[in-house]
Amino acid sequence: MLGTFVEIEVAAAGPEADAAVDAAFGAVAQVHRLMSFHERDSDVSCLNREAGVRPTQVHAWTFEVLEAAVEMHRRSGGVFDVTVAPALQAAGLLPGPDSGRAVAPWPRVGDAIELLPERTVRFRAADITIDLGGIAKGFAVDRAIEALRGFNVPAGLVNAGGDLRVFGAGPYTVDLRDPREPLRVFARVEMAGDALASTARRFDLVEGPCLGASAIINPATGEPAAAIIGATIHAPSCVTADALTKVAMISGTDAGDLLEHYGASALLIGVDGDILITSGWSQAVHLAA
């Protein structure tokens, strides 16, 4: 689901715990159905076909994610931008248009998405294409945690390919893979009732540990983000942590004010190998010797 493996753990056993885990996986599957760029009937695909022509109604969860994306776009000065989908298509990271329509450039200034009453959405141009892959996975983790809490599970963890959140008795300990040597753990993080998301340059375990370009596109240049090799964000919610990893990969240390606004912390690895940890979080991060 969501292009990755999803792991769910609960500190309980029995039929109630099994039902909680099923509900949590169901929440993740629902987010996939609604927000996958690859699913023809998803809200995202419907928006990409129709919202540039007419207002299009979406599910409440999709609308909530779009609200978060639009706010993050505004607060980041346009660095976080879900309309970079054409650049991802051109790079082969998303499937191309199925109608023969050429991959179009995306608007780099202004607000491309209008959020209207009754969960309707309108794009300001017919050739706007969005992808929620930079934020929906974190939202899915939050919804899965919410599902677990609904069954009075005392503690649990949801991990969707490195976007994770925990609740209940802790602390939890999470190992972070080294973006410079992806087969090596370089840090251990203690968590308690919060969320974590990580992103880094791409690598292929089959082909070898050599790093490729980032899959995150800088809207200002149309090129892969190059300021940072890897970013891990600690935040109160996973949807926020997920989105902020993209901003951090593009802006590096210039994302400090935005992190502070969202009550988030960061661990960044620069292209020169320097490791930067925001103040106030270093006591929870233990770097490997």
Residue pairs with C-beta under 8 A, 6 or more apart in sequence:
1 25
1 28
1 29
1 32
1 140
1 160
2 28
2 31
2 32
2 36
2 136
2 137
2 140
2 160
2 161
3 133
3 161
4 137
4 160
4 161
4 162
5 160
5 161
6 25
6 28
6 140
6 144
6 158
6 159
6 160
6 161
7 157
7 158
7 159
7 160
8 21
8 24
8 25
8 144
8 148
8 156
8 157
8 158
8 159
9 156
9 157
10 17
10 20
10 21
10 148
10 153
10 155
10 156
11 153
11 154
11 155
11 156
11 168
11 169
12 20
12 153
12 154
16 151
16 152
16 153
17 151
17 153
19 151
20 147
20 148
20 150
20 151
20 153
20 156
21 148
23 147
23 148
23 150
23 151
24 144
24 145
24 147
24 148
24 156
24 158
25 144
26 147
27 140
27 143
27 144
27 146
27 147
28 140
28 141
28 143
28 144
28 158
28 160
30 61
30 143
31 61
31 136
31 139
31 140
31 143
32 39
32 140
33 39
33 41
33 42
34 42
34 43
34 44
34 58
34 59
34 61
34 62
35 42
35 43
35 44
35 61
35 62
35 65
35 132
35 136
35 139
36 42
36 44
36 45
37 44
37 45
37 85
37 94
37 95
37 131
37 132
37 133
38 94
38 95
39 45
43 58
43 59
43 62
44 62
44 130
44 131
44 132
46 56
46 58
47 56
47 58
47 121
47 123
47 130
48 85
48 128
48 129
48 130
50 56
51 121
51 122
51 123
51 128
52 122
52 123
52 124
52 125
52 126
52 127
52 128
53 126
54 122
55 116
55 120
55 121
55 122
56 120
56 121
56 122
57 118
57 119
57 120
57 121
58 66
58 119
58 120
58 121
59 119
60 119
61 139
61 143
62 119
62 132
63 115
63 119
63 121
64 139
65 132
65 135
65 136
65 139
65 239
66 82
66 113
66 115
66 121
66 132
67 115
68 135
68 139
68 239
68 240
68 243
69 80
69 82
69 113
69 132
69 135
69 243
70 111
70 113
70 115
72 80
72 135
72 243
72 244
72 247
73 80
73 81
73 82
73 111
74 111
75 258
75 261
76 247
76 251
76 255
76 258
78 108
78 109
78 219
78 220
79 218
79 219
79 220
79 246
79 247
79 250
79 251
79 255
80 134
80 243
80 246
80 247
81 106
81 219
82 113
82 130
82 131
82 132
82 134
82 135
83 106
83 107
83 112
83 113
83 128
83 129
83 130
83 219
84 106
84 131
84 217
84 219
85 94
85 106
85 129
85 130
85 131
86 103
86 104
86 105
86 106
86 129
87 106
87 217
87 222
88 94
88 131
88 133
88 215
88 217
89 95
89 96
89 97
89 103
89 129
90 103
91 215
91 217
91 224
93 215
94 131
94 133
96 103
97 103
97 129
101 127
104 127
104 129
105 222
106 112
106 128
106 129
106 219
107 124
107 125
107 128
108 219
108 220
110 124
111 124
112 123
112 124
112 125
112 128
113 121
113 122
113 123
113 124
113 128
113 130
114 121
114 122
114 123
114 124
115 121
116 122
123 130
134 216
134 242
134 243
134 246
135 239
135 242
135 243
137 160
137 161
137 163
137 238
137 242
138 160
138 163
138 195
138 197
138 237
138 238
138 239
138 240
138 241
138 242
138 243
139 238
139 239
139 242
140 160
141 158
141 159
141 160
141 163
141 164
141 165
141 195
141 238
141 239
141 242
142 165
142 195
142 237
142 238
142 239
144 158
145 156
145 158
145 165
145 167
145 238
148 156
148 158
148 167
149 167
153 168
154 168
154 169
155 166
155 167
155 168
155 169
155 170
156 166
156 167
156 168
157 164
157 165
157 166
157 172
158 164
158 165
162 197
162 198
162 199
163 195
163 196
163 197
163 198
163 238
163 241
163 242
164 174
164 195
164 196
164 197
164 238
165 194
165 195
165 196
165 237
165 238
166 172
166 191
166 192
166 193
166 194
166 195
167 193
168 193
170 190
170 191
170 192
170 193
171 190
171 191
171 192
172 190
172 191
172 192
173 188
173 189
173 190
173 191
174 188
174 189
174 191
174 196
175 185
175 187
175 188
176 185
176 186
176 187
176 188
176 189
176 198
176 232
176 267
177 183
177 184
177 185
177 186
177 198
177 200
178 184
178 185
178 186
178 187
178 230
179 200
179 201
179 211
179 229
179 230
179 269
180 186
180 211
180 229
180 230
180 269
180 273
181 209
182 200
182 203
182 205
182 209
182 211
183 205
183 209
184 288
185 288
186 287
186 288
187 267
187 285
187 286
187 287
187 288
188 285
188 286
188 288
189 196
189 232
189 234
189 267
189 284
189 285
189 286
190 284
190 286
191 234
191 284
194 234
194 235
194 236
195 234
195 235
195 236
195 237
195 238
195 240
195 241
196 232
196 233
196 234
196 235
196 238
196 241
197 232
197 233
197 235
197 238
197 241
197 242
197 244
197 245
198 230
198 231
198 232
198 233
198 245
199 214
199 216
199 230
199 231
199 245
199 246
199 249
200 211
200 214
200 229
200 230
200 231
200 269
201 211
201 212
201 213
201 214
201 229
201 230
202 211
202 212
202 213
202 214
202 215
203 209
203 210
203 211
203 212
204 212
211 229
213 224
214 224
214 225
214 226
214 249
215 224
216 224
216 225
216 246
216 249
216 250
217 223
217 224
217 225
218 224
218 225
218 226
218 250
225 246
225 249
225 250
226 271
227 249
227 250
227 251
227 252
227 270
227 271
228 248
228 249
228 252
228 268
228 269
228 270
228 271
229 269
229 270
229 271
230 268
230 269
231 245
231 248
231 249
231 266
231 267
231 268
231 269
232 245
232 266
232 267
232 268
233 240
233 241
233 242
233 244
233 245
233 248
233 259
233 264
233 265
233 266
234 241
234 264
234 265
234 266
234 267
234 281
234 284
235 241
235 244
235 262
235 263
235 264
235 265
236 262
236 263
236 264
240 262
240 264
241 264
244 255
244 258
244 259
244 262
244 264
244 266
247 255
247 258
248 255
248 259
248 266
248 268
251 258
252 268
252 270
253 268
253 276
255 266
256 278
259 265
259 266
259 278
265 277
265 278
265 280
265 281
266 276
266 277
266 278
266 281
267 275
267 276
267 277
267 278
267 281
267 285
268 275
268 276
268 277
269 275
269 276
270 276
275 287
277 285
